């Protein structure tokens, strides 16, 4: 197993998560513990960092949440311009506050409903844990739109739970529904993409892609897809 398919080491996860500590001792530490657990168990960010390493193109991060990818990039020494968008205004507000406190340059966070708006962008694109909230037609349309944004040297990075008959897929579905039930995610998943469906959508967009299982220490059916212009 390569380093890119492993989560952050515990010490590194803690260092990144410290940015999310409250500014006063009795403040809410929920985001800190969430970020620390997420980075220490999920190989998503090392995988995405490896895919983006070597590219200096600006990055659009769809469904950025608290902006963890931005923190991972800066921790990795990658200084490319970053814009994160999400439909959750509360998460975007916290992402902005923490990024400002860290003094990050060339970093922007905006509230965007991807169901109704396509952000303007030219460069690389990250679509991380977003596709399952769209139907199959919406997934194909989003991939086509994001592929059209890629500039020379840019990368399209997708992480998604894959729909199949495995136990991992069932666990992914149950966990996503629970995340919606407790309010962490605003919407329930609509359709989990298949590997064949993603290959067809990327081929139609003129992209060549590599598919890698990205399970790490999780029970989920997550895959990393890295696509570039043919």
Buried (B, 14 or more C-beta within 10 A) or exposed (E): EEEBBEBBEEEBBBBBBEBBBEEEEEEEBEBBEBBBEBBBBBBBBBBBBBBBEEBBBBBBBBBBBBBBBBBBBBBBEBEBBBBBBBBBEEBBEBBBEBBEEBEBEEBBBBBBEBEEEEBEBEBBBBBBBBBBBBEBEBBBBBBBBBBEBBEEEBBBBBBBBBBEEEEBBEBBBEBBEEBBEEEEBBBEBEBBBEBEBBBEBBEEBEBEBEBBBBBBEBBBBBBBBBBBBE
